Amino acid sequence: MPTVLQQRGDLCTAKGQFTNTHWSVVLAAGQCGTAQSAQALEVLCRTYWHPLYAYVRRRGYAEHDAQDLTQEFFARLLEK
């Protein structure tokens, strides 16, 4: 079975578009306190940051506000 980082290439997509969810990466991210969990969280954040940012921009927010909102989304997600 490929590691989370090996799956990373499968998650990439054109900027601003959501990719198919790789549930194995999501499940690995949920295993708190493991090295694989940290890698999976990094993969998810890198994969979904730009599509979420692009979505917020399309909703009419300025560049700086969209960046802040996207970062806040991930901060709240990681808190939980």
ABEGO torsion letter per residue (X at the ends): XBBAAAAAAAABBBBGBBBBBBAAAAAAAABBGBAAAAAAAAAAAAAAAAAAAAAAAAAGBBAAAAAAAAAAAAAAAAAX
